[in-house]
Structures are given as C-alpha cells and as structure tokens.
C-alpha cells in the first residue's frame, strides 16, 4: 500500500474513532460540552478528515489548511494534557487518559492525526509565516471566545488558566501569549516535518 492510500485509511479510521468518542461523550455526560478545547479540536479534526476524504482526488487549499490547523490543534491538545493539565490535576492518570472518551481524544486520535499529517498526507503547503499564522486561527478563536465568556461570567474555566477572576490579569495574559507562541513554534515544526516526508 502506498503512502497516499495509508493516509486515506488513517483518515477513515480517525473518522470512525472520533464518532465513537463523541458518542461516548454524549453517553457519559448527557451532552457534548463545547467549552473544552479537547472536544472542539477533535470535532475540528473529524470535519477536516471528512473534507480530506471527500476531496481526496483534488484537495483544495482550504482543506489542506484545515488539515494543517487540525493537526496543530490536536498536537496542542496532546501536549497540554501531558505537560499542563496532568500535573495540574495531581498526575491523575485515570482522569486524564482513561476516563470516558479521554483515551481516544487525548491520545489515540491526536497520534493518528499527527502520524497521518507528517508521513502520509499530500499537504504541499509552504512553511511560510502566513500559513503558520493561519494554522493558529482555530486556537485564537477558541481563546477569544472562552476568555470573553469568562470575563462576562457566563462560565468559569473550564481550564484553570482561563479562570480570569481566580488569578491576576497578567497571569491570564501570560498564559494566552505563552500558549500562542508555543503553538506558533509547533506549527513551524509540524509543517517542517511534513515537508521532510513529502513524495
């Protein structure tokens, strides 16, 4: 099986697993909670995979950007869970990686997306500042919406670093800037890895 077909298989597998994870979310919690970046980024990856499969014969640039951005979003999910949330929640492995849909959404689906994007997908985008910034749009929109809702007291969190009334303003700003800078660096690395493994 050539690289292209492996990419197709991985995207089909991703769609199936994401649907299973969302069903499990609904079954366990009675709803799909869009407050969580994890859930939103996995839904984004699901949509991007469906678009990729639908347009696989002639993939438009917007779909390639969606695949790039969704891969970045799930990479952020994967790393933030491991290096930020896992320590914040007292290294509760059961909670972070096994409970409910977390095994699929925190580990399996991010790894499938990353492996597929880096090694098997024909995403011939330039590793340019413009494309790197475009890959951040999803994360930026999420941050703006959630911080705004926290400021307006519509909701609290859901992540500790979004709780604007439970920490100094500079900490919220520091978290936001830090995550976006980190995301930008990751976007450069991710596209570079894709470039290195192209046909």
Buried (B, 14 or more C-beta within 10 A) or exposed (E): EEBEEBBBEBBEBBBEBBEBBBEBBEEEEEEBEEBBBBBBBBBBBBBBBBBBBEEBEEBEEEBBBBBBBBBBBBBBBBBBBBEBBBEBEEEBEEBBBEEBBBBBBBBBBBEBBBBBBBBBBBBEBEBEEEBBEBBBEBBEEBBEEBBEBBEEEEEEBBBEBBBBEEBEEEEBEEBBEEBBEBBBEBBBEBBEBBBEEEE
